């Protein structure tokens, strides 16, 4: 079997940092980060509740980033116990008693908080615990997308190289991708041996598989240091306030991608090279750090590795498949629709086998395109119809396998009776398309323009209305439009315009203006230029 060479190519520029994961020269993942004030997934904020919306079962939280963040009631349960503890501490009467009325109010709030603290809370209890104006610690789980603000949770976690620290969950867990009962048992013993503050939990990440306990100890020390700094910021700060910022793309790349499976890291910035080399040497040793290379050629790094050429396809609606087929990808606000076409694939005696192979090739490309484009939410796949239930099941198993290693959580459903496969993909950031493009001011995002024939109809309709009016009988009329529309009027529709002039006994003149929008036209007084 041919060996697979995996490379990380990093392009570091002033406005953005881009990372491409190559497998034998073919781009498999693409990440980009631009310097912006938008809250990133992983950032932790001391926020202030602005209002509760019972119908939505959600709170809107000011985290100091323009748009208020969305916090669902179910995502508030983890922070509810801490909130109740703060209420109890704040409402516990001091030895020197105030007025009776104040004491009675304090007693009522305190009794209610103690009562709630003694049982397991549900989403129905949230309005009893949290009130507008309260401060709470939240973490961004999904960045702002379109007009929506960030989505946050009180279930705080901080990811390290090998571990994930959960400050409010006393739980030890292992990544589900770690296989083998013996290794899982060993890693659980390693986690149990680590000294951690009471009430805090840990999860071992996939890259921790096979690692010695010393790596986990160093990682935990770093994570606890992060948490200590968060604690210090909370004591001094007032909401809204960011108390922890998720590492940059450069740091996350090393944290999430750098394993023994990566054969080479190539970076085009000396500063970035020094940082990456130092981090990898510290956590992986000299052998692993030797995989880092500084790119020194004159040609842009993404051109040298043919990444730019491959990225051009990422923004195309139509993506070719081996054998002549293709897939069409359409992003909408509601869902992502992907259609599979067989194209010029030859239909022989075994048509069912050909269809199955085309669908399998499409499944592989779809899984890759979802990662490359960073698109998520609901995805509907319209494969070529297959009569065989066995083929449908095999395609479903293949799709599950192809999405298993996707860093974004995915859920795949079997092919339905209508021949459609539905899946969901975790959405944390904008898609690459949304990050790189803005809606066209020409077509306003529809991708469509009115035809010259349609514009001709509209112009003639408007002219007929004007020429019927007695106010314009002696006014010289001129129509100004886009050159392509004028071409239609001067050729196919010239006879119709002549009939219009004869019917209303009014001479018309026409001019083109390349500066006009394709769908724009003006009917004016030819002498004064005033709009009619």
KOLVEXMAR-628602 format. One line per field, with one value per residue (C-alpha): residue number from 1; residue in one letter; chain; x negated, y negated, z negated. Coordinates in nm, 4 decimals. Layout:
BEGIN
num: [NUM	...] .
residuo: [a	...] .
cadena: [A	...] .
c1: [X	...] .
c2: [Y	...] .
c3: [Z	...] .
END
This chain:
BEGIN
num: [1	2	3	4	5	6	7	8	9	10	11	12	13	14	15	16	17	18	19	20	21	22	23	24	25	26	27	28	29	30	31	32	33	34	35	36	37	38	39	40	41	42	43	44	45	46	47	48	49	50	51	52	53	54	55	56	57	58	59	60	61	62	63	64	65	66	67	68	69	70	71	72	73	74	75	76	77	78	79	80	81	82	83	84	85	86	87	88	89	90	91	92	93	94	95	96	97	98	99	100	101	102	103	104	105	106	107	108	109	110	111	112	113	114	115	116	117	118	119	120	121	122	123	124	125	126	127	128	129	130	131	132	133	134	135	136	137	138	139	140	141	142	143	144	145	146	147	148	149	150	151	152	153	154	155	156	157	158	159	160	161	162	163	164	165	166	167	168	169	170	171	172	173	174	175	176	177	178	179	180	181	182	183	184	185	186	187	188	189	190	191	192	193	194	195	196	197	198	199	200	201	202	203	204	205	206	207	208	209	210	211	212	213	214	215	216	217	218	219	220	221	222	223	224	225	226	227	228	229	230	231	232	233	234	235	236	237	238	239	240	241	242	243	244	245	246	247	248	249	250	251	252	253	254	255	256	257	258	259	260	261	262	263	264	265	266	267	268	269	270	271	272	273	274	275	276	277	278	279	280	281	282	283	284	285	286	287	288	289	290	291	292	293	294	295	296	297	298	299	300	301	302	303	304	305	306	307	308	309	310	311	312	313	314	315	316	317	318	319	320	321	322	323	324	325	326	327	328	329	330	331	332	333	334	335	336	337	338	339	340	341	342	343	344	345	346	347	348	349	350	351	352	353	354	355	356	357	358	359	360	361	362	363	364	365	366	367	368	369	370	371	372	373	374	375	376	377	378	379	380	381	382	383	384	385	386	387	388	389	390	391	392	393	394	395	396	397	398	399	400	401	402	403	404	405	406	407	408	409	410	411	412	413	414	415	416	417	418	419	420	421	422	423	424	425	426	427	428	429	430	431	432	433	434	435	436	437	438	439	440	441	442	443	444	445	446	447	448	449	450	451	452	453	454	455	456	457	458	459	460	461	462	463	464	465	466	467	468	469	470	471	472	473	474	475	476	477	478	479	480	481	482	483	484	485	486	487	488	489	490	491	492	493	494	495	496	497	498	499	500	501	502	503	504	505	506	507	508	509	510	511	512	513	514	515	516	517	518	519	520	521	522	523	524	525	526	527	528	529	530	531	532] .
residuo: [x	x	x	x	x	x	x	x	x	x	x	x	x	x	x	x	x	x	x	x	x	x	x	x	x	x	x	x	x	x	x	x	x	x	x	x	x	x	x	x	x	x	x	x	x	x	x	x	x	x	x	x	x	x	x	x	x	x	x	x	x	x	x	x	x	x	x	x	x	x	x	x	x	x	x	x	x	x	x	x	x	x	x	x	x	x	x	x	x	x	x	x	x	x	x	x	x	x	x	x	x	x	x	x	x	x	x	x	x	x	x	x	x	x	x	x	x	x	x	x	x	x	x	x	x	x	x	x	x	x	x	x	x	x	x	x	x	x	x	x	x	x	x	x	x	x	x	x	x	x	x	x	x	x	x	x	x	x	x	x	x	x	x	x	x	x	x	x	x	x	x	x	x	x	x	x	x	x	x	x	x	x	x	x	x	x	x	x	x	x	x	x	x	x	x	x	x	x	x	x	x	x	x	x	x	x	x	x	x	x	x	x	x	x	x	x	x	x	x	x	x	x	x	x	x	x	x	x	x	x	x	x	x	x	x	x	x	x	x	x	x	x	x	x	x	x	x	x	x	x	x	x	x	x	x	x	x	x	x	x	x	x	x	x	x	x	x	x	x	x	x	x	x	x	x	x	x	x	x	x	x	x	x	x	x	x	x	x	x	x	x	x	x	x	x	x	x	x	x	x	x	x	x	x	x	x	x	x	x	x	x	x	x	x	x	x	x	x	x	x	x	x	x	x	x	x	x	x	x	x	x	x	x	x	x	x	x	x	x	x	x	x	x	x	x	x	x	x	x	x	x	x	x	x	x	x	x	x	x	x	x	x	x	x	x	x	x	x	x	x	x	x	x	x	x	x	x	x	x	x	x	x	x	x	x	x	x	x	x	x	x	x	x	x	x	x	x	x	x	x	x	x	x	x	x	x	x	x	x	x	x	x	x	x	x	x	x	x	x	x	x	x	x	x	x	x	x	x	x	x	x	x	x	x	x	x	x	x	x	x	x	x	x	x	x	x	x	x	x	x	x	x	x	x	x	x	x	x	x	x	x	x	x	x	x	x	x	x	x	x	x	x	x	x	x	x	x	x	x	x	x	x	x	x	x	x	x	x	x	x	x	x	x	x	x	x	x	x	x	x	x	x	x	x	x	x	x	x	x	x	x	x	x	x	x	x	x	x	x	x	x	x	x	x	x	x	x	x	x	x	x	x] .
cadena: [A	A	A	A	A	A	A	A	A	A	A	A	A	A	A	A	A	A	A	A	A	A	A	A	A	A	A	A	A	A	A	A	A	A	A	A	A	A	A	A	A	A	A	A	A	A	A	A	A	A	A	A	A	A	A	A	A	A	A	A	A	A	A	A	A	A	A	A	A	A	A	A	A	A	A	A	A	A	A	A	A	A	A	A	A	A	A	A	A	A	A	A	A	A	A	A	A	A	A	A	A	A	A	A	A	A	A	A	A	A	A	A	A	A	A	A	A	A	A	A	A	A	A	A	A	A	A	A	A	A	A	A	A	A	A	A	A	A	A	A	A	A	A	A	A	A	A	A	A	A	A	A	A	A	A	A	A	A	A	A	A	A	A	A	A	A	A	A	A	A	A	A	A	A	A	A	A	A	A	A	A	A	A	A	A	A	A	A	A	A	A	A	A	A	A	A	A	A	A	A	A	A	A	A	A	A	A	A	A	A	A	A	A	A	A	A	A	A	A	A	A	A	A	A	A	A	A	A	A	A	A	A	A	A	A	A	A	A	A	A	A	A	A	A	A	A	A	A	A	A	A	A	A	A	A	A	A	A	A	A	A	A	A	A	A	A	A	A	A	A	A	A	A	A	A	A	A	A	A	A	A	A	A	A	A	A	A	A	A	A	A	A	A	A	A	A	A	A	A	A	A	A	A	A	A	A	A	A	A	A	A	A	A	A	A	A	A	A	A	A	A	A	A	A	A	A	A	A	A	A	A	A	A	A	A	A	A	A	A	A	A	A	A	A	A	A	A	A	A	A	A	A	A	A	A	A	A	A	A	A	A	A	A	A	A	A	A	A	A	A	A	A	A	A	A	A	A	A	A	A	A	A	A	A	A	A	A	A	A	A	A	A	A	A	A	A	A	A	A	A	A	A	A	A	A	A	A	A	A	A	A	A	A	A	A	A	A	A	A	A	A	A	A	A	A	A	A	A	A	A	A	A	A	A	A	A	A	A	A	A	A	A	A	A	A	A	A	A	A	A	A	A	A	A	A	A	A	A	A	A	A	A	A	A	A	A	A	A	A	A	A	A	A	A	A	A	A	A	A	A	A	A	A	A	A	A	A	A	A	A	A	A	A	A	A	A	A	A	A	A	A	A	A	A	A	A	A	A	A	A	A	A	A	A	A	A	A	A	A	A	A	A	A	A	A	A	A	A	A	A	A	A] .
c1: [0.0000	-0.1287	-0.2329	-0.0425	-0.2495	-0.0791	-0.1956	-0.0828	-0.1445	-0.1183	-0.0859	-0.1334	-0.0419	0.0420	0.4160	0.4676	0.3125	0.4002	0.3338	0.3740	0.3507	0.2224	0.2420	0.0070	0.0290	0.4113	0.5724	0.7879	0.8526	0.8244	0.8424	0.8141	0.8088	0.8417	0.7781	1.1193	1.3024	1.5667	1.5832	1.4116	1.5322	1.3411	1.3230	1.4493	1.6323	1.7760	2.1128	2.4225	2.7749	2.9731	3.3055	3.4711	3.7019	3.9278	4.0774	3.7300	3.6117	3.3020	3.1192	2.9405	2.6059	2.3902	2.0306	1.9016	1.8943	2.1718	2.4463	2.5718	2.4865	2.7543	2.7614	3.0144	3.1631	3.0160	2.6696	2.7228	2.7649	2.3912	2.3515	2.6720	2.5172	2.2421	2.4994	2.7049	2.3938	2.3270	2.6887	2.6662	2.3391	2.4726	2.8079	2.6817	2.7584	2.4663	2.4382	2.5499	2.9168	3.0711	3.4366	3.7019	3.8429	3.4973	3.4333	3.7596	3.6780	3.3276	3.4698	3.7131	3.4435	3.2047	3.4626	3.5536	3.1860	3.1181	3.4278	3.3177	2.9590	3.0728	3.2219	3.1299	3.2293	3.4123	3.4583	3.7889	3.5912	3.3639	3.5843	3.5808	3.2000	3.0954	3.2289	3.1562	2.8497	2.6778	2.3188	2.2146	1.9184	1.9862	1.7866	1.8445	1.9377	2.0391	1.9154	2.1445	2.2935	2.4761	2.7068	2.6964	2.4746	2.2471	2.3908	2.2525	2.2702	2.1910	2.0344	1.6767	1.3855	1.0271	0.8463	0.4773	0.2473	0.3484	0.6217	0.9404	0.9963	1.3569	1.3581	1.7218	1.7545	1.6031	1.5638	1.2833	1.3321	1.1529	1.1952	1.4240	1.1692	0.9163	0.9521	0.8307	0.9478	0.5921	0.4944	0.8183	0.7654	0.4064	0.5095	0.7881	0.5314	0.3080	0.5959	0.6826	0.3220	0.3095	0.3514	0.6360	0.8452	1.1613	1.4641	1.2672	1.2782	1.0538	1.0933	0.8045	0.7820	0.7134	0.3503	0.2910	0.3038	-0.0271	-0.1697	-0.3516	-0.2016	-0.4609	-0.3037	0.0354	-0.1136	-0.2790	0.0411	0.2521	0.0127	0.0534	0.4340	0.4524	0.2345	0.4862	0.7691	0.5828	0.5466	0.9192	0.9926	0.7725	0.9470	1.2888	1.1960	1.0834	1.3128	1.6677	1.8959	1.8816	1.5202	1.3170	1.1212	0.9730	0.8915	0.8716	0.5195	0.4500	0.4885	0.1138	0.1218	0.4416	0.2889	-0.0026	0.2274	0.4833	0.2906	-0.0655	-0.0976	-0.3401	-0.1115	-0.2180	-0.5354	-0.6220	-0.5251	-0.6248	-0.5831	-0.6730	-0.7332	-1.0543	-0.8665	-0.6008	-0.8682	-1.0550	-0.7347	-0.6214	-0.9636	-0.9933	-0.6460	-0.6888	-1.0363	-0.9012	-0.6110	-0.7324	-1.1104	-1.3754	-1.2677	-0.9190	-1.0465	-1.2754	-0.9650	-0.9251	-1.0716	-1.1069	-0.9959	-1.2450	-1.1513	-1.0355	-0.7076	-0.4138	-0.3992	-0.0410	-0.1351	-0.4464	-0.2409	0.0477	0.2840	0.4091	0.4975	0.6975	0.8655	1.0148	1.2411	1.3635	1.5654	1.7176	2.0728	1.9869	1.7153	1.6020	1.5775	1.3423	1.5101	1.7031	1.9687	1.9977	2.1619	2.3399	2.3242	2.5766	2.5574	2.8801	2.9778	3.1908	2.9650	2.6881	2.8166	2.5752	2.6822	2.4936	2.4898	2.3459	2.2503	2.0936	2.0292	2.0968	2.4055	2.3282	2.4950	2.4251	2.5841	2.6496	2.2788	2.1861	2.4376	2.3095	1.9468	2.0388	2.2247	1.9280	1.6923	1.9373	1.9518	1.5720	1.5692	1.8646	1.6906	1.3804	1.5744	1.7602	1.4254	1.2670	1.5607	1.6239	1.9964	2.2359	2.5889	2.8351	2.6936	2.9196	2.7500	2.9343	2.7458	2.8261	3.1219	3.0260	3.2796	3.0716	3.1238	2.7797	2.6162	2.8016	2.6790	2.3212	2.3299	2.4605	2.1780	1.9207	2.0521	2.0336	1.6764	1.5724	1.7067	1.5738	1.2442	1.4019	1.3084	1.6595	1.9248	2.1375	2.4466	2.5468	2.8870	2.9573	3.0870	3.4583	3.7455	3.7169	3.3544	3.2108	2.9444	2.9578	2.6725	2.5823	2.2399	2.1365	2.1170	1.8732	1.7559	1.8702	1.8243	1.5274	1.7714	1.9239	1.5801	1.4399	1.7398	2.0160	2.3486	2.3231	2.4524	2.5525	2.7736	2.8131	2.7012	2.9494	2.6923	2.9590	3.0317	3.3414	3.3085	3.2919	3.6387	3.7772	3.6194	3.7663	4.1137	4.0732	3.9471	4.2331	4.4871	4.3508	4.3371	4.6987	4.8039	4.6133	4.7241	5.0894	5.0677	5.1612	4.8916	4.6158	4.7642	4.5207	4.2282	3.9328	3.8903	3.5571	3.4860	3.1423	3.0445	2.7630	2.6004	2.7080	3.0719	3.0490	2.9126	3.2311	3.4529	3.2659	3.2910	3.5683	3.8006	3.7398	4.0743	4.2628	4.1106	4.2027	4.5627	4.5551	4.4365	4.7032	4.9834	4.9110	4.7681	4.4636	4.0983	3.8671	3.4902	3.2669	2.9224	2.6951	2.4981	2.2484	2.2529	2.6155	2.7111	2.8263	3.1805	3.1879	3.3325	3.4405	3.7075	3.6251	3.7051	3.4556	3.4094	3.3877	3.2806	3.5584	3.6937	4.0437] .
c2: [0.0000	-0.3458	-0.5606	-0.8832	-1.1957	-1.4546	-1.8148	-2.1303	-2.4419	-2.7739	-3.1087	-3.3949	-3.7442	-4.0692	-4.0503	-3.6760	-3.3417	-3.0403	-2.6722	-2.3920	-2.0212	-1.8255	-1.4532	-1.3533	-1.7081	-1.7142	-1.9670	-1.8010	-2.0842	-2.4591	-2.7049	-3.0803	-3.3419	-3.7154	-3.9684	-4.0770	-4.1823	-3.9105	-3.6601	-3.3328	-2.9880	-2.9048	-3.2621	-3.3028	-3.6156	-3.7565	-3.8528	-4.0300	-3.8968	-4.1614	-3.9786	-3.6368	-3.5172	-3.2381	-3.1646	-3.0990	-2.9430	-3.1579	-3.4520	-3.7286	-3.8128	-4.1221	-4.0048	-4.3379	-4.2438	-4.4512	-4.1940	-4.0206	-3.6525	-3.3828	-3.1507	-2.8657	-2.7596	-2.4096	-2.5679	-2.7527	-2.4457	-2.3927	-2.7459	-2.7371	-2.5830	-2.8433	-3.1195	-2.9860	-2.9713	-3.3386	-3.4276	-3.2371	-3.4091	-3.7506	-3.7116	-3.5523	-3.8134	-3.9807	-3.9630	-4.3261	-4.3108	-4.5737	-4.6773	-4.4034	-4.4567	-4.4183	-4.1103	-3.9511	-4.0096	-3.8699	-3.5685	-3.4946	-3.5108	-3.3066	-3.0352	-3.0028	-2.9737	-2.7089	-2.5154	-2.5164	-2.4234	-2.1031	-1.9439	-1.8751	-2.1715	-2.1642	-2.4275	-2.5236	-2.6453	-2.8782	-3.1922	-3.1330	-3.1305	-3.3874	-3.7419	-4.0363	-4.2272	-3.9184	-3.8475	-3.5005	-3.3282	-3.2081	-3.0531	-3.1005	-2.7754	-2.9289	-3.2555	-3.5205	-3.4085	-3.6578	-3.8731	-3.6360	-3.6988	-3.4414	-3.1378	-3.0790	-2.8256	-2.8146	-2.4695	-2.5986	-2.3947	-2.4800	-2.2632	-2.1857	-1.9664	-1.6355	-1.7312	-1.9318	-2.0978	-2.1254	-2.3614	-2.2924	-1.9205	-1.6600	-1.4002	-1.1997	-1.0987	-0.9752	-1.0660	-0.8143	-0.7908	-0.6212	-0.2483	0.0580	0.1552	0.1815	-0.1682	-0.3192	-0.1567	-0.2866	-0.6394	-0.6369	-0.5434	-0.8278	-1.0757	-0.9466	-0.9918	-1.3590	-1.6095	-1.8411	-2.0826	-1.9404	-1.9629	-1.9892	-1.7293	-1.6207	-1.4649	-1.2946	-1.4045	-1.1657	-1.2800	-1.1587	-0.7983	-0.6261	-0.9246	-0.8979	-1.0501	-1.3330	-1.4873	-1.5008	-1.6543	-1.9365	-1.9961	-2.0076	-2.2561	-2.4832	-2.4547	-2.5269	-2.8323	-2.9525	-2.9002	-3.0856	-3.3865	-3.3685	-3.3694	-3.6757	-3.8579	-3.7743	-3.9210	-4.2517	-4.2903	-4.4070	-4.2632	-4.2639	-4.1436	-3.8855	-3.6784	-3.4150	-3.4254	-3.1108	-3.0628	-3.1936	-2.9745	-2.9196	-2.7834	-2.5836	-2.4231	-2.2898	-2.1862	-2.0057	-1.8792	-1.8104	-1.4361	-1.1755	-1.1335	-1.4755	-1.4335	-1.7997	-2.1523	-2.4269	-2.7902	-3.1093	-3.3355	-3.3339	-3.4533	-3.1838	-2.9227	-3.0052	-2.9869	-2.6584	-2.4985	-2.5991	-2.4680	-2.1354	-2.0860	-2.1491	-1.9039	-1.6563	-1.6668	-1.7403	-1.4595	-1.6007	-1.9599	-1.8615	-1.8292	-2.2085	-2.3794	-2.7494	-2.8280	-3.0631	-3.0626	-3.3741	-3.2275	-3.2515	-2.9350	-2.8475	-2.8709	-2.6574	-2.3766	-2.4174	-2.5122	-2.8310	-2.6343	-2.3834	-2.6508	-2.8095	-2.5052	-2.5558	-2.8574	-2.6837	-2.5541	-2.2574	-2.0120	-1.7384	-1.3727	-1.1036	-0.9296	-1.2267	-1.2928	-1.6005	-1.7389	-2.0741	-2.2521	-2.5227	-2.7071	-2.8573	-2.9977	-2.6926	-2.4115	-2.2983	-2.1127	-1.8833	-1.7153	-1.4246	-1.3858	-1.1004	-1.3283	-1.1498	-0.8287	-0.5438	-0.3386	0.0241	0.3544	0.3162	-0.0221	0.0376	0.0935	-0.2219	-0.4287	-0.2858	-0.3659	-0.7201	-0.7717	-0.6401	-0.8770	-1.1594	-1.0680	-1.0959	-1.4343	-1.5603	-1.4740	-1.6586	-1.9620	-1.9965	-2.0229	-2.2513	-2.4923	-2.4705	-2.4512	-2.3106	-2.2937	-2.0708	-1.9089	-1.7245	-1.4939	-1.3932	-1.0884	-0.9120	-0.6794	-0.3252	-0.0433	0.1952	0.1657	0.3248	0.0475	-0.2160	-0.0628	-0.0419	-0.4083	-0.5045	-0.3101	-0.4730	-0.8223	-0.7537	-0.6302	-0.9317	-1.1788	-0.9921	-1.1828	-1.5213	-1.7560	-1.9043	-1.6784	-1.5128	-1.2958	-1.0971	-0.9402	-0.6501	-0.7112	-0.7943	-0.6542	-0.9659	-0.8794	-1.1593	-1.1346	-1.3892	-1.4844	-1.7588	-1.9105	-2.1223	-2.4895	-2.7009	-2.9610	-3.1228	-2.9116	-2.9962	-3.1413	-3.3800	-3.4786	-3.5588	-3.7057	-3.9640	-3.9521	-4.0907	-4.4474	-4.3730	-4.0663	-4.1041	-3.7498	-3.5759	-3.4982	-3.5919	-3.8945	-3.9797	-3.8856	-4.1552	-4.0400	-4.0989	-4.4455	-4.5247	-4.4328	-4.6577	-4.9533	-4.9243	-4.8986	-5.2118	-5.4005	-5.3149	-5.4562	-5.7826	-5.8305	-5.7856	-6.0875	-6.4247	-6.5876	-6.4405	-6.4786	-6.7531	-6.6366	-6.4804	-6.1344	-5.9593	-5.6153	-5.5490	-5.1886	-4.9338	-4.8631	-4.4961	-4.5934	-4.8600	-4.5962	-4.3956	-4.7012	-4.7904	-4.4375	-4.1930	-4.4595	-4.7463	-4.6814	-4.6948	-5.0318	-5.1667	-5.0575	-5.2330	-5.5580	-5.5370	-5.4551	-5.7541	-5.9780	-6.0429	-6.0172	-5.8340	-5.8383	-5.5788	-5.5994	-5.3454	-5.3985	-5.1361	-5.2818	-5.1733	-4.8509	-4.5839	-4.6032	-4.9846	-5.2284	-5.5927	-5.7661	-6.1383	-6.4639	-6.4685	-6.8462	-6.8998	-6.5545	-6.5533	-6.2108	-6.1406] .
c3: [0.0000	0.0915	-0.2012	-0.2614	-0.3106	-0.5274	-0.5321	-0.7122	-0.5033	-0.6900	-0.5151	-0.7653	-0.6483	-0.8253	-0.7623	-0.7871	-0.8732	-0.6561	-0.7200	-0.4659	-0.5464	-0.2455	-0.1914	0.0919	0.2215	0.2182	-0.0131	-0.2813	-0.5266	-0.5047	-0.7946	-0.7859	-1.0622	-1.0170	-1.2874	-1.4076	-1.7227	-1.6807	-1.9689	-1.8764	-1.9863	-2.3054	-2.4363	-2.7934	-2.9102	-3.2279	-3.0851	-3.2088	-3.1513	-2.9635	-2.9422	-2.9565	-2.6790	-2.8167	-2.4723	-2.3316	-2.6592	-2.6277	-2.7785	-2.5928	-2.7465	-2.6987	-2.6513	-2.5225	-2.1539	-2.0002	-1.9525	-2.2653	-2.2876	-2.2821	-2.5863	-2.5864	-2.9203	-2.8781	-2.8504	-3.1803	-3.4007	-3.4547	-3.5932	-3.7977	-4.1111	-4.1220	-4.0707	-4.3626	-4.5826	-4.5068	-4.5922	-4.9196	-5.0124	-4.9192	-5.0972	-5.4196	-5.6902	-5.8619	-6.2463	-6.2728	-6.1672	-5.9345	-5.9306	-5.9593	-5.6096	-5.4544	-5.6661	-5.5533	-5.1852	-5.2317	-5.4147	-5.1286	-4.8587	-5.0726	-5.1513	-4.7839	-4.6810	-4.9474	-4.8406	-4.4754	-4.5671	-4.7359	-4.4250	-4.0667	-3.8542	-3.5207	-3.2511	-3.4187	-3.7226	-3.5240	-3.5592	-3.9368	-3.9451	-3.6872	-3.6667	-3.4320	-3.5503	-3.6968	-3.5992	-3.4889	-3.3273	-2.9726	-2.6916	-2.3189	-2.1438	-1.8103	-1.6647	-1.5122	-1.1811	-0.9609	-1.1731	-1.4701	-1.7701	-1.9293	-2.1081	-2.4570	-2.7393	-3.1114	-3.0615	-3.0635	-2.9252	-2.8309	-2.5769	-2.6041	-2.3976	-2.5590	-2.8067	-2.8318	-3.1714	-3.2945	-3.5958	-3.6906	-3.6125	-3.8432	-3.5725	-3.4091	-3.0490	-2.7376	-2.3718	-2.2033	-1.9204	-2.1513	-2.0890	-2.2768	-2.6248	-2.7615	-2.6460	-2.7734	-3.1122	-3.1257	-3.0369	-3.2967	-3.5629	-3.4419	-3.4774	-3.8229	-3.9352	-3.8374	-4.1196	-4.0326	-4.2402	-4.3932	-4.1685	-3.8446	-3.5682	-3.2806	-2.9373	-2.7603	-2.3965	-2.1092	-2.0763	-2.4327	-2.3162	-2.3929	-2.5849	-2.9179	-3.2317	-3.2398	-2.9267	-3.0974	-3.4109	-3.2171	-3.0211	-3.3384	-3.5005	-3.1968	-3.2016	-3.5760	-3.5195	-3.2596	-3.5099	-3.7835	-3.5524	-3.4756	-3.8505	-3.8973	-3.6128	-3.7609	-4.0991	-3.9505	-3.6500	-3.5891	-3.3213	-3.0262	-3.0191	-2.8249	-3.0768	-2.8428	-2.4729	-2.2663	-2.1241	-1.7737	-1.4660	-1.4695	-1.8237	-1.7683	-1.4607	-1.6605	-1.9446	-1.7286	-1.4245	-1.5298	-1.5769	-1.4548	-1.1507	-1.0191	-0.8149	-0.7616	-0.8657	-0.6235	-0.7318	-0.5462	-0.8472	-1.0546	-1.3646	-1.3279	-1.2562	-1.5795	-1.7854	-1.6346	-1.6650	-2.0324	-2.1240	-1.9458	-2.0888	-2.4391	-2.4118	-2.1499	-2.1589	-1.8940	-1.6634	-1.6232	-1.6035	-1.3150	-1.0982	-1.0962	-0.7883	-0.7068	-0.3514	-0.1811	0.1881	0.3755	0.5034	0.2570	0.0478	0.1491	0.5158	0.4713	0.3147	0.5653	0.2829	0.4465	0.7575	0.5532	0.3401	0.6508	0.6726	0.3165	0.4276	0.7293	0.7160	0.9380	0.8321	1.0774	0.9775	1.1102	1.4031	1.5394	1.2739	1.0537	0.7418	0.7072	0.3710	0.2822	-0.0502	-0.1826	-0.5218	-0.5979	-0.4774	-0.2459	0.0601	0.2462	0.5701	0.7282	1.1082	1.3131	1.6020	1.8970	1.7082	1.9510	1.8741	1.9480	1.8742	1.5014	1.4521	1.0790	1.0114	1.2024	1.0046	0.6757	0.7660	0.8677	0.5407	0.3400	0.5223	0.4536	0.0823	0.0536	0.2266	0.0205	-0.3084	-0.1842	-0.0613	-0.3923	-0.5720	-0.3125	-0.2951	-0.6709	-0.6095	-0.8636	-0.9924	-0.8095	-0.4942	-0.2477	0.0034	0.3198	0.4452	0.7726	0.7081	0.6088	0.6181	0.4088	0.0327	-0.0151	0.1890	-0.0151	-0.3404	-0.2116	-0.1068	-0.4523	-0.6226	-0.3932	-0.4714	-0.8447	-0.8059	-0.5981	-0.8566	-1.1604	-1.1692	-1.0985	-1.3842	-1.3680	-1.5182	-1.2502	-1.2492	-0.9413	-0.8753	-0.6356	-0.2835	-0.3079	-0.1010	0.1153	0.1936	-0.0214	-0.2904	-0.5716	-0.7995	-1.0437	-1.0871	-1.3823	-1.2933	-1.4939	-1.2441	-0.9235	-0.6145	-0.3929	-0.1392	-0.3968	-0.5254	-0.1808	-0.0002	-0.0497	0.1381	0.4921	0.5106	0.8687	0.8211	0.4403	0.3759	0.6055	0.8741	1.1308	1.3519	1.5538	1.9189	2.1938	2.3038	1.9513	1.9406	2.2818	2.1560	1.8498	2.0583	2.3086	2.0261	1.8608	2.1926	2.2702	1.9299	1.9899	2.3505	2.2573	2.0276	2.1768	1.9603	2.1778	2.5285	2.6314	2.4119	2.6028	2.4434	2.4099	2.2582	2.1035	2.0309	2.0169	2.3602	2.3590	2.3129	2.5859	2.8220	2.7713	2.8370	3.1571	3.3004	3.1984	3.0558	3.3031	3.4740	3.1433	3.0554	3.3994	3.3402	3.0005	3.1638	3.4319	3.1883	2.9644	3.2417	3.0298	3.1375	2.8956	2.8570	2.6885	2.5301	2.3592	2.0381	1.9248	1.5731	1.5246	1.3518	1.5972	1.4542	1.4343	1.6876	1.6875	1.8971	1.9095	2.0811	2.3722	2.3419	1.9658	1.8449	1.5840	1.4872	1.6198] .
END
